[in-house]
Amino acid sequence: MNEETSVQKEETQAPKPKKIELPEDVQIEMMKFFLRTSIPRIKRKKEAQEKMRLSNTNDRSEKQ
């Protein structure tokens, strides 16, 4: 019984993924790209949500 459980454990454990190591200059370029693209997009999305929230509160006050 003990041998069966150890075999089952080995079968269920996935192999560890190999780490990918990039050169430092590539990492820096990736960070610069992220800072140029993703962060401004996130900021615009938050601003739009805030604007929508504020317009919704104004709409409610006018209806009362």
C-alpha positions as CSV (number, residue, x, y, z in Angstrom):
1,M,0.0,0.0,0.0
2,N,2.8,2.4,0.8
3,E,4.5,1.9,-2.6
4,E,1.2,2.7,-4.4
5,T,0.7,6.0,-2.5
6,S,4.3,7.1,-3.3
7,V,3.8,6.3,-7.0
8,Q,0.5,8.3,-7.0
9,K,2.3,11.3,-5.4
10,E,5.0,11.2,-8.0
11,E,2.4,11.1,-10.8
12,T,0.4,14.0,-9.5
13,Q,3.3,16.3,-8.9
14,A,3.9,18.5,-11.9
15,P,7.5,19.1,-13.0
16,K,8.9,22.5,-11.9
17,P,9.0,25.0,-14.7
18,K,12.4,26.1,-15.7
19,K,13.2,29.7,-14.8
20,I,13.7,32.1,-17.7
21,E,16.6,34.5,-17.2
22,L,16.8,37.5,-19.4
23,P,19.8,39.8,-19.8
24,E,19.6,43.0,-17.7
25,D,19.3,45.3,-20.7
26,V,16.3,43.3,-22.0
27,Q,14.6,43.6,-18.6
28,I,15.2,47.3,-18.5
29,E,13.7,47.7,-22.0
30,M,10.6,45.6,-20.9
31,M,10.1,47.8,-17.8
32,K,10.4,51.0,-19.9
33,F,7.8,49.6,-22.3
34,F,5.5,48.7,-19.4
35,L,5.9,52.2,-17.9
36,R,5.1,53.8,-21.3
37,T,2.1,51.7,-22.1
38,S,0.3,49.9,-19.3
39,I,0.5,52.5,-16.5
40,P,-1.0,55.3,-18.6
41,R,-3.8,53.0,-19.7
42,I,-4.5,52.0,-16.1
43,K,-4.5,55.7,-15.1
44,R,-7.0,56.6,-17.9
45,K,-9.2,53.7,-16.9
46,K,-9.3,54.9,-13.2
47,E,-10.0,58.5,-14.3
48,A,-12.9,57.3,-16.5
49,Q,-14.3,55.2,-13.6
50,E,-14.1,58.2,-11.3
51,K,-15.7,60.4,-13.9
52,M,-18.5,57.9,-14.3
53,R,-19.0,57.6,-10.5
54,L,-19.2,61.4,-10.2
55,S,-21.7,61.7,-13.1
56,N,-23.8,58.9,-11.5
57,T,-24.0,60.8,-8.2
58,N,-25.0,64.0,-10.0
59,D,-27.7,62.2,-11.9
60,R,-29.2,60.8,-8.7
61,S,-29.3,64.2,-7.0
62,E,-31.1,65.8,-10.0
63,K,-33.8,63.1,-10.0
64,Q,-34.8,63.7,-6.3
